[in-house]
Amino acid sequence: MTTGSRDQRTAVSDRLPELLDAKALQAELGVTRAAAEAIMRAVPVVSIPNLRKTYCRRADVAQLLEERTFAKDQVPV
């Protein structure tokens, strides 16, 4: 087995990112549709050819939430 084929097998077995559309994001976070759409605009989106719907990666949403979580005395104005 060559190194190249080992790299391919590892890449194939890696987990793909979980994708969320605005409706799933709304349901999962318990936010309004407008809030879910605002979150989608704040993170990179995944656009699949020939599909109108866009998705975002769960990890990107988690990172945004982490970056935008503040202590009460640190909330930006």
PQR file with spaces between the fields and no chain letter, atoms N, CA, C, O and H, PARSE charges and radii, in Angstrom:
ATOM       1  N    MET     1       0.851   -1.180    0.000 -0.4000 1.5000
ATOM       2  CA   MET     1       0.000    0.000    0.000 -0.0000 2.0000
ATOM       3  C    MET     1       0.888    1.231    0.000  0.5500 1.7000
ATOM       4  O    MET     1       1.853    1.313    0.760 -0.5500 1.4000
ATOM       5  N    THR     2       0.562    2.171   -0.842 -0.4000 1.5000
ATOM       6  CA   THR     2       1.350    3.390   -0.906 -0.0000 2.0000
ATOM       7  C    THR     2       0.803    4.412    0.068  0.5500 1.7000
ATOM       8  O    THR     2      -0.330    4.295    0.535 -0.5500 1.4000
ATOM       9  H    THR     2      -0.221    2.104   -1.460  0.4000 1.0000
ATOM      10  N    THR     3       1.604    5.405    0.372 -0.4000 1.5000
ATOM      11  CA   THR     3       1.188    6.464    1.291 -0.0000 2.0000
ATOM      12  C    THR     3      -0.032    7.195    0.755  0.5500 1.7000
ATOM      13  O    THR     3      -0.925    7.545    1.527 -0.5500 1.4000
ATOM      14  H    THR     3       2.525    5.500   -0.007  0.4000 1.0000
ATOM      15  N    GLY     4      -0.092    7.437   -0.564 -0.4000 1.5000
ATOM      16  CA   GLY     4      -1.218    8.140   -1.167 -0.0000 2.0000
ATOM      17  C    GLY     4      -2.536    7.442   -0.915  0.5500 1.7000
ATOM      18  O    GLY     4      -3.521    8.104   -0.588 -0.5500 1.4000
ATOM      19  H    GLY     4       0.633    7.153   -1.192  0.4000 1.0000
ATOM      20  N    SER     5      -2.590    6.107   -1.058 -0.4000 1.5000
ATOM      21  CA   SER     5      -3.850    5.401   -0.842 -0.0000 2.0000
ATOM      22  C    SER     5      -4.230    5.402    0.643  0.5500 1.7000
ATOM      23  O    SER     5      -5.417    5.399    0.967 -0.5500 1.4000
ATOM      24  H    SER     5      -1.789    5.570   -1.324  0.4000 1.0000
ATOM      25  N    ARG     6      -3.264    5.407    1.535 -0.4000 1.5000
ATOM      26  CA   ARG     6      -3.561    5.477    2.958 -0.0000 2.0000
ATOM      27  C    ARG     6      -4.191    6.831    3.301  0.5500 1.7000
ATOM      28  O    ARG     6      -5.132    6.904    4.091 -0.5500 1.4000
ATOM      29  H    ARG     6      -2.299    5.410    1.271  0.4000 1.0000
ATOM      30  N    ASP     7      -3.662    7.900    2.699 -0.4000 1.5000
ATOM      31  CA   ASP     7      -4.224    9.229    2.928 -0.0000 2.0000
ATOM      32  C    ASP     7      -5.662    9.308    2.435  0.5500 1.7000
ATOM      33  O    ASP     7      -6.510    9.917    3.087 -0.5500 1.4000
ATOM      34  H    ASP     7      -2.898    7.841    2.057  0.4000 1.0000
ATOM      35  N    GLN     8      -5.943    8.695    1.281 -0.4000 1.5000
ATOM      36  CA   GLN     8      -7.303    8.701    0.756 -0.0000 2.0000
ATOM      37  C    GLN     8      -8.247    7.952    1.688  0.5500 1.7000
ATOM      38  O    GLN     8      -9.359    8.419    1.935 -0.5500 1.4000
ATOM      39  H    GLN     8      -5.254    8.200    0.751  0.4000 1.0000
ATOM      40  N    ARG     9      -7.836    6.821    2.203 -0.4000 1.5000
ATOM      41  CA   ARG     9      -8.697    6.031    3.083 -0.0000 2.0000
ATOM      42  C    ARG     9      -8.981    6.795    4.363  0.5500 1.7000
ATOM      43  O    ARG     9     -10.109    6.765    4.854 -0.5500 1.4000
ATOM      44  H    ARG     9      -6.933    6.441    2.002  0.4000 1.0000
ATOM      45  N    THR    10      -8.001    7.472    4.910 -0.4000 1.5000
ATOM      46  CA   THR    10      -8.205    8.268    6.111 -0.0000 2.0000
ATOM      47  C    THR    10      -9.187    9.392    5.841  0.5500 1.7000
ATOM      48  O    THR    10     -10.073    9.652    6.655 -0.5500 1.4000
ATOM      49  H    THR    10      -7.085    7.497    4.511  0.4000 1.0000
ATOM      50  N    ALA    11      -9.041   10.063    4.706 -0.4000 1.5000
ATOM      51  CA   ALA    11      -9.931   11.175    4.367 -0.0000 2.0000
ATOM      52  C    ALA    11     -11.367   10.689    4.197  0.5500 1.7000
ATOM      53  O    ALA    11     -12.299   11.376    4.616 -0.5500 1.4000
ATOM      54  H    ALA    11      -8.321    9.852    4.044  0.4000 1.0000
ATOM      55  N    VAL    12     -11.560    9.532    3.596 -0.4000 1.5000
ATOM      56  CA   VAL    12     -12.903    9.002    3.384 -0.0000 2.0000
ATOM      57  C    VAL    12     -13.546    8.617    4.707  0.5500 1.7000
ATOM      58  O    VAL    12     -14.757    8.773    4.865 -0.5500 1.4000
ATOM      59  H    VAL    12     -10.803    8.975    3.256  0.4000 1.0000
ATOM      60  N    SER    13     -12.777    8.124    5.650 -0.4000 1.5000
ATOM      61  CA   SER    13     -13.350    7.683    6.917 -0.0000 2.0000
ATOM      62  C    SER    13     -13.578    8.829    7.900  0.5500 1.7000
ATOM      63  O    SER    13     -14.261    8.641    8.907 -0.5500 1.4000
ATOM      64  H    SER    13     -11.793    7.998    5.522  0.4000 1.0000
ATOM      65  N    ASP    14     -13.017   10.022    7.629 -0.4000 1.5000
ATOM      66  CA   ASP    14     -13.262   11.171    8.497 -0.0000 2.0000
ATOM      67  C    ASP    14     -14.736   11.540    8.423  0.5500 1.7000
ATOM      68  O    ASP    14     -15.370   11.421    7.375 -0.5500 1.4000
ATOM      69  H    ASP    14     -12.462   10.175    6.811  0.4000 1.0000
ATOM      70  N    ARG    15     -15.271   11.990    9.556 -0.4000 1.5000
ATOM      71  CA   ARG    15     -16.676   12.407    9.583 -0.0000 2.0000
ATOM      72  C    ARG    15     -16.869   13.696    8.811  0.5500 1.7000
ATOM      73  O    ARG    15     -16.066   14.622    8.917 -0.5500 1.4000
ATOM      74  H    ARG    15     -14.755   12.086   10.408  0.4000 1.0000
ATOM      75  N    LEU    16     -17.918   13.748    8.050 -0.4000 1.5000
ATOM      76  CA   LEU    16     -18.272   14.978    7.344 -0.0000 2.0000
ATOM      77  C    LEU    16     -18.936   15.934    8.327  0.5500 1.7000
ATOM      78  O    LEU    16     -19.511   15.492    9.322 -0.5500 1.4000
ATOM      79  H    LEU    16     -18.571   12.996    7.963  0.4000 1.0000
ATOM      80  N    PRO    17     -18.865   17.242    8.064 -0.5600 1.5000
ATOM      81  CA   PRO    17     -19.502   18.198    8.980  0.2800 2.0000
ATOM      82  C    PRO    17     -21.022   18.074    8.922  0.5500 1.7000
ATOM      83  O    PRO    17     -21.595   17.790    7.870 -0.5500 1.4000
ATOM      84  N    GLU    18     -21.660   18.291   10.063 -0.4000 1.5000
ATOM      85  CA   GLU    18     -23.118   18.287   10.093 -0.0000 2.0000
ATOM      86  C    GLU    18     -23.614   19.607    9.539  0.5500 1.7000
ATOM      87  O    GLU    18     -23.129   20.672    9.920 -0.5500 1.4000
ATOM      88  H    GLU    18     -21.195   18.521   10.918  0.4000 1.0000
ATOM      89  N    LEU    19     -24.580   19.533    8.637 -0.4000 1.5000
ATOM      90  CA   LEU    19     -25.123   20.721    8.004 -0.0000 2.0000
ATOM      91  C    LEU    19     -26.515   21.020    8.544  0.5500 1.7000
ATOM      92  O    LEU    19     -27.301   20.113    8.818 -0.5500 1.4000
ATOM      93  H    LEU    19     -24.974   18.668    8.327  0.4000 1.0000
ATOM      94  N    LEU    20     -26.804   22.313    8.691 -0.4000 1.5000
ATOM      95  CA   LEU    20     -28.112   22.760    9.152 -0.0000 2.0000
ATOM      96  C    LEU    20     -28.657   23.782    8.169  0.5500 1.7000
ATOM      97  O    LEU    20     -27.920   24.643    7.687 -0.5500 1.4000
ATOM      98  H    LEU    20     -26.166   23.049    8.468  0.4000 1.0000
ATOM      99  N    ASP    21     -29.951   23.686    7.871 -0.4000 1.5000
ATOM     100  CA   ASP    21     -30.591   24.765    7.130 -0.0000 2.0000
ATOM     101  C    ASP    21     -31.227   25.710    8.146  0.5500 1.7000
ATOM     102  O    ASP    21     -31.190   25.437    9.346 -0.5500 1.4000
ATOM     103  H    ASP    21     -30.549   22.987    8.263  0.4000 1.0000
ATOM     104  N    ALA    22     -31.804   26.808    7.686 -0.4000 1.5000
ATOM     105  CA   ALA    22     -32.349   27.805    8.608 -0.0000 2.0000
ATOM     106  C    ALA    22     -33.450   27.211    9.490  0.5500 1.7000
ATOM     107  O    ALA    22     -33.546   27.544   10.672 -0.5500 1.4000
ATOM     108  H    ALA    22     -31.833   27.029    6.712  0.4000 1.0000
ATOM     109  N    LYS    23     -34.274   26.338    8.924 -0.4000 1.5000
ATOM     110  CA   LYS    23     -35.371   25.733    9.693 -0.0000 2.0000
ATOM     111  C    LYS    23     -34.834   24.827   10.807  0.5500 1.7000
ATOM     112  O    LYS    23     -35.339   24.855   11.929 -0.5500 1.4000
ATOM     113  H    LYS    23     -34.196   26.068    7.964  0.4000 1.0000
ATOM     114  N    ALA    24     -33.825   24.036   10.499 -0.4000 1.5000
ATOM     115  CA   ALA    24     -33.218   23.159   11.509 -0.0000 2.0000
ATOM     116  C    ALA    24     -32.515   23.982   12.582  0.5500 1.7000
ATOM     117  O    ALA    24     -32.568   23.647   13.766 -0.5500 1.4000
ATOM     118  H    ALA    24     -33.414   24.013    9.588  0.4000 1.0000
ATOM     119  N    LEU    25     -31.863   25.050   12.165 -0.4000 1.5000
ATOM     120  CA   LEU    25     -31.181   25.941   13.100 -0.0000 2.0000
ATOM     121  C    LEU    25     -32.191   26.588   14.047  0.5500 1.7000
ATOM     122  O    LEU    25     -31.956   26.683   15.251 -0.5500 1.4000
ATOM     123  H    LEU    25     -31.820   25.322   11.204  0.4000 1.0000
ATOM     124  N    GLN    26     -33.308   27.028   13.491 -0.4000 1.5000
ATOM     125  CA   GLN    26     -34.376   27.627   14.283 -0.0000 2.0000
ATOM     126  C    GLN    26     -34.892   26.636   15.329  0.5500 1.7000
ATOM     127  O    GLN    26     -35.043   26.989   16.499 -0.5500 1.4000
ATOM     128  H    GLN    26     -33.499   26.951   12.512  0.4000 1.0000
ATOM     129  N    ALA    27     -35.158   25.417   14.913 -0.4000 1.5000
ATOM     130  CA   ALA    27     -35.679   24.399   15.826 -0.0000 2.0000
ATOM     131  C    ALA    27     -34.654   24.021   16.889  0.5500 1.7000
ATOM     132  O    ALA    27     -34.989   23.891   18.066 -0.5500 1.4000
ATOM     133  H    ALA    27     -35.036   25.131   13.963  0.4000 1.0000
ATOM     134  N    GLU    28     -33.418   23.849   16.474 -0.4000 1.5000
ATOM     135  CA   GLU    28     -32.382   23.399   17.408 -0.0000 2.0000
ATOM     136  C    GLU    28     -32.050   24.455   18.455  0.5500 1.7000
ATOM     137  O    GLU    28     -31.841   24.127   19.623 -0.5500 1.4000
ATOM     138  H    GLU    28     -33.146   23.955   15.518  0.4000 1.0000
ATOM     139  N    LEU    29     -31.999   25.721   18.043 -0.4000 1.5000
ATOM     140  CA   LEU    29     -31.635   26.781   18.985 -0.0000 2.0000
ATOM     141  C    LEU    29     -32.842   27.384   19.695  0.5500 1.7000
ATOM     142  O    LEU    29     -32.686   28.096   20.688 -0.5500 1.4000
ATOM     143  H    LEU    29     -32.168   25.987   17.094  0.4000 1.0000
ATOM     144  N    GLY    30     -34.040   27.104   19.194 -0.4000 1.5000
ATOM     145  CA   GLY    30     -35.235   27.664   19.810 -0.0000 2.0000
ATOM     146  C    GLY    30     -35.333   29.165   19.601  0.5500 1.7000
ATOM     147  O    GLY    30     -35.748   29.902   20.496 -0.5500 1.4000
ATOM     148  H    GLY    30     -34.167   26.526   18.388  0.4000 1.0000
ATOM     149  N    VAL    31     -34.942   29.616   18.399 -0.4000 1.5000
ATOM     150  CA   VAL    31     -34.966   31.041   18.080 -0.0000 2.0000
ATOM     151  C    VAL    31     -35.987   31.285   16.972  0.5500 1.7000
ATOM     152  O    VAL    31     -36.508   30.343   16.376 -0.5500 1.4000
ATOM     153  H    VAL    31     -34.604   29.018   17.673  0.4000 1.0000
ATOM     154  N    THR    32     -36.267   32.556   16.704 -0.4000 1.5000
ATOM     155  CA   THR    32     -37.191   32.900   15.637 -0.0000 2.0000
ATOM     156  C    THR    32     -36.564   32.627   14.271  0.5500 1.7000
ATOM     157  O    THR    32     -35.355   32.427   14.152 -0.5500 1.4000
ATOM     158  H    THR    32     -35.844   33.322   17.188  0.4000 1.0000
ATOM     159  N    ARG    33     -37.410   32.623   13.250 -0.4000 1.5000
ATOM     160  CA   ARG    33     -36.907   32.449   11.891 -0.0000 2.0000
ATOM     161  C    ARG    33     -35.945   33.572   11.528  0.5500 1.7000
ATOM     162  O    ARG    33     -34.911   33.335   10.903 -0.5500 1.4000
ATOM     163  H    ARG    33     -38.392   32.785   13.346  0.4000 1.0000
ATOM     164  N    ALA    34     -36.286   34.786   11.920 -0.4000 1.5000
ATOM     165  CA   ALA    34     -35.410   35.932   11.623 -0.0000 2.0000
ATOM     166  C    ALA    34     -34.045   35.763   12.286  0.5500 1.7000
ATOM     167  O    ALA    34     -33.020   36.075   11.680 -0.5500 1.4000
ATOM     168  H    ALA    34     -37.126   34.978   12.428  0.4000 1.0000
ATOM     169  N    ALA    35     -34.025   35.272   13.525 -0.4000 1.5000
ATOM     170  CA   ALA    35     -32.755   35.058   14.225 -0.0000 2.0000
ATOM     171  C    ALA    35     -31.941   33.955   13.542  0.5500 1.7000
ATOM     172  O    ALA    35     -30.726   34.083   13.391 -0.5500 1.4000
ATOM     173  H    ALA    35     -34.857   35.019   14.018  0.4000 1.0000
ATOM     174  N    ALA    36     -32.606   32.880   13.133 -0.4000 1.5000
ATOM     175  CA   ALA    36     -31.908   31.789   12.445 -0.0000 2.0000
ATOM     176  C    ALA    36     -31.310   32.286   11.136  0.5500 1.7000
ATOM     177  O    ALA    36     -30.184   31.925   10.794 -0.5500 1.4000
ATOM     178  H    ALA    36     -33.593   32.776   13.256  0.4000 1.0000
ATOM     179  N    GLU    37     -32.053   33.111   10.401 -0.4000 1.5000
ATOM     180  CA   GLU    37     -31.536   33.647    9.145 -0.0000 2.0000
ATOM     181  C    GLU    37     -30.375   34.609    9.387  0.5500 1.7000
ATOM     182  O    GLU    37     -29.434   34.651    8.594 -0.5500 1.4000
ATOM     183  H    GLU    37     -32.968   33.404   10.679  0.4000 1.0000
ATOM     184  N    ALA    38     -30.432   35.383   10.473 -0.4000 1.5000
ATOM     185  CA   ALA    38     -29.321   36.282   10.815 -0.0000 2.0000
ATOM     186  C    ALA    38     -28.069   35.475   11.154  0.5500 1.7000
ATOM     187  O    ALA    38     -26.961   35.849   10.768 -0.5500 1.4000
ATOM     188  H    ALA    38     -31.196   35.348   11.117  0.4000 1.0000
ATOM     189  N    ILE    39     -28.243   34.390   11.861 -0.4000 1.5000
ATOM     190  CA   ILE    39     -27.109   33.519   12.186 -0.0000 2.0000
ATOM     191  C    ILE    39     -26.523   32.949   10.898  0.5500 1.7000
ATOM     192  O    ILE    39     -25.304   32.898   10.734 -0.5500 1.4000
ATOM     193  H    ILE    39     -29.143   34.087   12.175  0.4000 1.0000
ATOM     194  N    MET    40     -27.395   32.520    9.985 -0.4000 1.5000
ATOM     195  CA   MET    40     -26.922   31.974    8.705 -0.0000 2.0000
ATOM     196  C    MET    40     -26.117   33.021    7.932  0.5500 1.7000
ATOM     197  O    MET    40     -25.150   32.675    7.253 -0.5500 1.4000
ATOM     198  H    MET    40     -28.385   32.562   10.118  0.4000 1.0000
ATOM     199  N    ARG    41     -26.502   34.296    8.028 -0.4000 1.5000
ATOM     200  CA   ARG    41     -25.750   35.350    7.335 -0.0000 2.0000
ATOM     201  C    ARG    41     -24.409   35.630    8.006  0.5500 1.7000
ATOM     202  O    ARG    41     -23.499   36.167    7.373 -0.5500 1.4000
ATOM     203  H    ARG    41     -27.287   34.578    8.580  0.4000 1.0000
ATOM     204  N    ALA    42     -24.282   35.271    9.279 -0.4000 1.5000
ATOM     205  CA   ALA    42     -23.067   35.575   10.039 -0.0000 2.0000
ATOM     206  C    ALA    42     -21.993   34.493    9.923  0.5500 1.7000
ATOM     207  O    ALA    42     -20.856   34.706   10.344 -0.5500 1.4000
ATOM     208  H    ALA    42     -25.021   34.836    9.793  0.4000 1.0000
ATOM     209  N    VAL    43     -22.335   33.357    9.366 -0.4000 1.5000
ATOM     210  CA   VAL    43     -21.369   32.256    9.237 -0.0000 2.0000
ATOM     211  C    VAL    43     -21.216   31.885    7.766  0.5500 1.7000
ATOM     212  O    VAL    43     -22.080   32.218    6.955 -0.5500 1.4000
ATOM     213  H    VAL    43     -23.258   33.184    9.024  0.4000 1.0000
ATOM     214  N    PRO    44     -20.136   31.204    7.413 -0.5600 1.5000
ATOM     215  CA   PRO    44     -19.997   30.740    6.027  0.2800 2.0000
ATOM     216  C    PRO    44     -21.133   29.776    5.679  0.5500 1.7000
ATOM     217  O    PRO    44     -21.560   28.985    6.519 -0.5500 1.4000
ATOM     218  N    VAL    45     -21.614   29.845    4.452 -0.4000 1.5000
ATOM     219  CA   VAL    45     -22.688   28.944    4.029 -0.0000 2.0000
ATOM     220  C    VAL    45     -22.176   27.925    3.027  0.5500 1.7000
ATOM     221  O    VAL    45     -21.204   28.159    2.309 -0.5500 1.4000
ATOM     222  H    VAL    45     -21.267   30.488    3.769  0.4000 1.0000
ATOM     223  N    VAL    46     -22.851   26.798    2.999 -0.4000 1.5000
ATOM     224  CA   VAL    46     -22.564   25.738    2.041 -0.0000 2.0000
ATOM     225  C    VAL    46     -23.658   25.798    0.984  0.5500 1.7000
ATOM     226  O    VAL    46     -24.843   25.672    1.295 -0.5500 1.4000
ATOM     227  H    VAL    46     -23.641   26.608    3.583  0.4000 1.0000
ATOM     228  N    SER    47     -23.258   25.990   -0.250 -0.4000 1.5000
ATOM     229  CA   SER    47     -24.189   26.062   -1.361 -0.0000 2.0000
ATOM     230  C    SER    47     -23.909   24.888   -2.286  0.5500 1.7000
ATOM     231  O    SER    47     -22.813   24.767   -2.833 -0.5500 1.4000
ATOM     232  H    SER    47     -22.296   26.093   -0.502  0.4000 1.0000
ATOM     233  N    ILE    48     -24.893   24.032   -2.458 -0.4000 1.5000
ATOM     234  CA   ILE    48     -24.729   22.835   -3.279 -0.0000 2.0000
ATOM     235  C    ILE    48     -25.273   23.132   -4.677  0.5500 1.7000
ATOM     236  O    ILE    48     -26.387   23.639   -4.804 -0.5500 1.4000
ATOM     237  H    ILE    48     -25.784   24.130   -2.014  0.4000 1.0000
ATOM     238  N    PRO    49     -24.515   22.828   -5.717 -0.5600 1.5000
ATOM     239  CA   PRO    49     -24.979   23.100   -7.084  0.2800 2.0000
ATOM     240  C    PRO    49     -26.363   22.497   -7.339  0.5500 1.7000
ATOM     241  O    PRO    49     -26.652   21.376   -6.920 -0.5500 1.4000
ATOM     242  N    ASN    50     -27.194   23.245   -8.019 -0.4000 1.5000
ATOM     243  CA   ASN    50     -28.550   22.839   -8.408 -0.0000 2.0000
ATOM     244  C    ASN    50     -29.534   22.764   -7.245  0.5500 1.7000
ATOM     245  O    ASN    50     -30.634   22.236   -7.410 -0.5500 1.4000
ATOM     246  H    ASN    50     -26.959   24.156   -8.360  0.4000 1.0000
ATOM     247  N    LEU    51     -29.167   23.277   -6.077 -0.4000 1.5000
ATOM     248  CA   LEU    51     -30.100   23.375   -4.947 -0.0000 2.0000
ATOM     249  C    LEU    51     -30.219   24.834   -4.555  0.5500 1.7000
ATOM     250  O    LEU    51     -29.214   25.539   -4.463 -0.5500 1.4000
ATOM     251  H    LEU    51     -28.273   23.706   -5.942  0.4000 1.0000
ATOM     252  N    ARG    52     -31.433   25.289   -4.325 -0.4000 1.5000
ATOM     253  CA   ARG    52     -31.633   26.677   -3.893 -0.0000 2.0000
ATOM     254  C    ARG    52     -31.316   26.851   -2.415  0.5500 1.7000
ATOM     255  O    ARG    52     -30.860   27.913   -1.992 -0.5500 1.4000
ATOM     256  H    ARG    52     -32.249   24.717   -4.400  0.4000 1.0000
ATOM     257  N    LYS    53     -31.556   25.817   -1.638 -0.4000 1.5000
ATOM     258  CA   LYS    53     -31.357   25.889   -0.192 -0.0000 2.0000
ATOM     259  C    LYS    53     -29.878   25.980    0.144  0.5500 1.7000
ATOM     260  O    LYS    53     -29.048   25.341   -0.503 -0.5500 1.4000
ATOM     261  H    LYS    53     -31.927   24.954   -1.982  0.4000 1.0000
ATOM     262  N    THR    54     -29.550   26.772    1.155 -0.4000 1.5000
ATOM     263  CA   THR    54     -28.176   26.839    1.638 -0.0000 2.0000
ATOM     264  C    THR    54     -28.122   26.265    3.040  0.5500 1.7000
ATOM     265  O    THR    54     -29.130   26.204    3.744 -0.5500 1.4000
ATOM     266  H    THR    54     -30.224   27.291    1.681  0.4000 1.0000
ATOM     267  N    TYR    55     -26.949   25.853    3.429 -0.4000 1.5000
ATOM     268  CA   TYR    55     -26.731   25.228    4.724 -0.0000 2.0000
ATOM     269  C    TYR    55     -25.558   25.910    5.412  0.5500 1.7000
ATOM     270  O    TYR    55     -24.785   26.633    4.784 -0.5500 1.4000
ATOM     271  H    TYR    55     -26.130   25.903    2.857  0.4000 1.0000
ATOM     272  N    CYS    56     -25.439   25.670    6.700 -0.4000 1.5000
ATOM     273  CA   CYS    56     -24.253   26.093    7.427 -0.0000 2.0000
ATOM     274  C    CYS    56     -23.755   24.902    8.233  0.5500 1.7000
ATOM     275  O    CYS    56     -24.503   23.970    8.529 -0.5500 1.4000
ATOM     276  H    CYS    56     -26.067   25.082    7.210  0.4000 1.0000
ATOM     277  N    ARG    57     -22.494   24.955    8.574 -0.4000 1.5000
ATOM     278  CA   ARG    57     -21.900   23.873    9.356 -0.0000 2.0000
ATOM     279  C    ARG    57     -22.211   24.090   10.831  0.5500 1.7000
ATOM     280  O    ARG    57     -22.106   25.205   11.343 -0.5500 1.4000
ATOM     281  H    ARG    57     -21.886   25.712    8.333  0.4000 1.0000
ATOM     282  N    ARG    58     -22.592   23.024   11.499 -0.4000 1.5000
ATOM     283  CA   ARG    58     -22.873   23.080   12.934 -0.0000 2.0000
ATOM     284  C    ARG    58     -21.681   23.651   13.700  0.5500 1.7000
ATOM     285  O    ARG    58     -21.861   24.429   14.636 -0.5500 1.4000
ATOM     286  H    ARG    58     -22.678   22.118   11.084  0.4000 1.0000
ATOM     287  N    ALA    59     -20.475   23.270   13.308 -0.4000 1.5000
ATOM     288  CA   ALA    59     -19.271   23.738   13.999 -0.0000 2.0000
ATOM     289  C    ALA    59     -19.107   25.254   13.865  0.5500 1.7000
ATOM     290  O    ALA    59     -18.666   25.916   14.805 -0.5500 1.4000
ATOM     291  H    ALA    59     -20.329   22.638   12.547  0.4000 1.0000
ATOM     292  N    ASP    60     -19.463   25.806   12.694 -0.4000 1.5000
ATOM     293  CA   ASP    60     -19.370   27.257   12.508 -0.0000 2.0000
ATOM     294  C    ASP    60     -20.365   27.995   13.398  0.5500 1.7000
ATOM     295  O    ASP    60     -20.053   29.052   13.945 -0.5500 1.4000
ATOM     296  H    ASP    60     -19.822   25.268   11.931  0.4000 1.0000
ATOM     297  N    VAL    61     -21.560   27.433   13.539 -0.4000 1.5000
ATOM     298  CA   VAL    61     -22.564   28.045   14.423 -0.0000 2.0000
ATOM     299  C    VAL    61     -22.080   27.973   15.870  0.5500 1.7000
ATOM     300  O    VAL    61     -22.190   28.951   16.609 -0.5500 1.4000
ATOM     301  H    VAL    61     -21.814   26.574   13.095  0.4000 1.0000
ATOM     302  N    ALA    62     -21.550   26.832   16.274 -0.4000 1.5000
ATOM     303  CA   ALA    62     -21.038   26.688   17.642 -0.0000 2.0000
ATOM     304  C    ALA    62     -19.924   27.693   17.911  0.5500 1.7000
ATOM     305  O    ALA    62     -19.866   28.279   18.992 -0.5500 1.4000
ATOM     306  H    ALA    62     -21.460   26.037   15.674  0.4000 1.0000
ATOM     307  N    GLN    63     -19.045   27.896   16.941 -0.4000 1.5000
ATOM     308  CA   GLN    63     -17.952   28.854   17.095 -0.0000 2.0000
ATOM     309  C    GLN    63     -18.507   30.272   17.221  0.5500 1.7000
ATOM     310  O    GLN    63     -18.049   31.040   18.067 -0.5500 1.4000
ATOM     311  H    GLN    63     -19.092   27.421   16.062  0.4000 1.0000
ATOM     312  N    LEU    64     -19.486   30.626   16.393 -0.4000 1.5000
ATOM     313  CA   LEU    64     -20.100   31.954   16.470 -0.0000 2.0000
ATOM     314  C    LEU    64     -20.716   32.170   17.842  0.5500 1.7000
ATOM     315  O    LEU    64     -20.528   33.226   18.446 -0.5500 1.4000
ATOM     316  H    LEU    64     -19.858   30.003   15.706  0.4000 1.0000
ATOM     317  N    LEU    65     -21.444   31.191   18.335 -0.4000 1.5000
ATOM     318  CA   LEU    65     -22.074   31.319   19.650 -0.0000 2.0000
ATOM     319  C    LEU    65     -21.026   31.487   20.746  0.5500 1.7000
ATOM     320  O    LEU    65     -21.209   32.273   21.676 -0.5500 1.4000
ATOM     321  H    LEU    65     -21.597   30.334   17.845  0.4000 1.0000
ATOM     322  N    GLU    66     -19.941   30.751   20.632 -0.4000 1.5000
ATOM     323  CA   GLU    66     -18.860   30.857   21.622 -0.0000 2.0000
ATOM     324  C    GLU    66     -18.225   32.245   21.580  0.5500 1.7000
ATOM     325  O    GLU    66     -17.982   32.857   22.620 -0.5500 1.4000
ATOM     326  H    GLU    66     -19.793   30.113   19.877  0.4000 1.0000
ATOM     327  N    GLU    67     -17.959   32.734   20.366 -0.4000 1.5000
ATOM     328  CA   GLU    67     -17.329   34.052   20.217 -0.0000 2.0000
ATOM     329  C    GLU    67     -18.240   35.196   20.652  0.5500 1.7000
ATOM     330  O    GLU    67     -17.756   36.240   21.089 -0.5500 1.4000
ATOM     331  H    GLU    67     -18.156   32.237   19.522  0.4000 1.0000
ATOM     332  N    ARG    68     -19.542   35.009   20.537 -0.4000 1.5000
ATOM     333  CA   ARG    68     -20.490   36.076   20.832 -0.0000 2.0000
ATOM     334  C    ARG    68     -21.189   35.880   22.180  0.5500 1.7000
ATOM     335  O    ARG    68     -22.249   36.463   22.411 -0.5500 1.4000
ATOM     336  H    ARG    68     -19.935   34.161   20.181  0.4000 1.0000
ATOM     337  N    THR    69     -20.617   35.075   23.066 -0.4000 1.5000
ATOM     338  CA   THR    69     -21.151   34.887   24.411 -0.0000 2.0000
ATOM     339  C    THR    69     -20.299   35.700   25.379  0.5500 1.7000
ATOM     340  O    THR    69     -19.079   35.540   25.435 -0.5500 1.4000
ATOM     341  H    THR    69     -19.757   34.601   22.878  0.4000 1.0000
ATOM     342  N    PHE    70     -20.957   36.575   26.141 -0.4000 1.5000
ATOM     343  CA   PHE    70     -20.259   37.509   27.022 -0.0000 2.0000
ATOM     344  C    PHE    70     -20.814   37.435   28.437  0.5500 1.7000
ATOM     345  O    PHE    70     -21.974   37.080   28.644 -0.5500 1.4000
ATOM     346  H    PHE    70     -21.948   36.705   26.096  0.4000 1.0000
ATOM     347  N    ALA    71     -19.977   37.773   29.400 -0.4000 1.5000
ATOM     348  CA   ALA    71     -20.453   37.974   30.768 -0.0000 2.0000
ATOM     349  C    ALA    71     -21.313   39.241   30.767  0.5500 1.7000
ATOM     350  O    ALA    71     -21.157   40.097   29.897 -0.5500 1.4000
ATOM     351  H    ALA    71     -19.035   38.061   29.232  0.4000 1.0000
ATOM     352  N    LYS    72     -22.198   39.356   31.719 -0.4000 1.5000
ATOM     353  CA   LYS    72     -23.124   40.500   31.733 -0.0000 2.0000
ATOM     354  C    LYS    72     -22.409   41.847   31.731  0.5500 1.7000
ATOM     355  O    LYS    72     -22.926   42.815   31.173 -0.5500 1.4000
ATOM     356  H    LYS    72     -22.325   38.660   32.426  0.4000 1.0000
ATOM     357  N    ASP    73     -21.236   41.925   32.342 -0.4000 1.5000
ATOM     358  CA   ASP    73     -20.527   43.203   32.375 -0.0000 2.0000
ATOM     359  C    ASP    73     -19.638   43.424   31.142  0.5500 1.7000
ATOM     360  O    ASP    73     -18.962   44.448   31.046 -0.5500 1.4000
ATOM     361  H    ASP    73     -20.816   41.139   32.795  0.4000 1.0000
ATOM     362  N    GLN    74     -19.637   42.469   30.199 -0.4000 1.5000
ATOM     363  CA   GLN    74     -18.795   42.592   29.022 -0.0000 2.0000
ATOM     364  C    GLN    74     -19.595   42.689   27.724  0.5500 1.7000
ATOM     365  O    GLN    74     -18.999   42.677   26.647 -0.5500 1.4000
ATOM     366  H    GLN    74     -20.186   41.638   30.277  0.4000 1.0000
ATOM     367  N    VAL    75     -20.908   42.784   27.790 -0.4000 1.5000
ATOM     368  CA   VAL    75     -21.735   42.799   26.584 -0.0000 2.0000
ATOM     369  C    VAL    75     -21.420   44.053   25.771  0.5500 1.7000
ATOM     370  O    VAL    75     -21.507   45.170   26.280 -0.5500 1.4000
ATOM     371  H    VAL    75     -21.392   42.793   28.665  0.4000 1.0000
ATOM     372  N    PRO    76     -21.048   43.855   24.477 -0.5600 1.5000
ATOM     373  CA   PRO    76     -20.759   45.030   23.641  0.2800 2.0000
ATOM     374  C    PRO    76     -22.025   45.822   23.372  0.5500 1.7000
ATOM     375  O    PRO    76     -23.120   45.267   23.281 -0.5500 1.4000
ATOM     376  N    VAL    77     -21.855   47.111   23.248 -0.4000 1.5000
ATOM     377  CA   VAL    77     -23.018   47.975   23.006 -0.0000 2.0000
ATOM     378  C    VAL    77     -23.232   48.175   21.542  0.5500 1.7000
ATOM     379  O    VAL    77     -24.164   48.874   21.144 -0.5500 1.4000
ATOM     380  H    VAL    77     -20.966   47.562   23.321  0.4000 1.0000
